[in-house]
Amino acid sequence: MKEKLDNLLNEAIKEINEANSIVDVNNVKSKYMGKQSEFTNIMKSIGELPIEEKKEVGKLTNVFRTRFEEEINKKQESIKTIEINKKLESEKIDITLPGKVVNTGSLH
């Protein structure tokens, strides 16, 4: 079970690192943590295990979940930062240009 979770985590981290957008990251998240995911199947099977194994597998699944969430959050923050920087780059304003002349007042 440990090897299975380790392999699953390694695959998930690889896919997270390959993601290039928030949508891709969310797709990876749903693939590995969704209702039909392998991780969910492992969580469902914990109830059928003996007590000693339940404790061990429970700890491993918690480690998997926390590590996976950390990687997802890091990647999302990285992508958001890149998107903000691109937006700022494209919306530059040259503050050295003269402003618009506004005529104030009028003739009587």
PyMOL commands that set and color helices and strands:
alter all, ss='L'
color gray80, all
select helices_A, chain A and resi 2-18+22-33+38-48+51-90
alter helices_A, ss='H'
color red, helices_A
deselect
rebuild
show_as cartoon
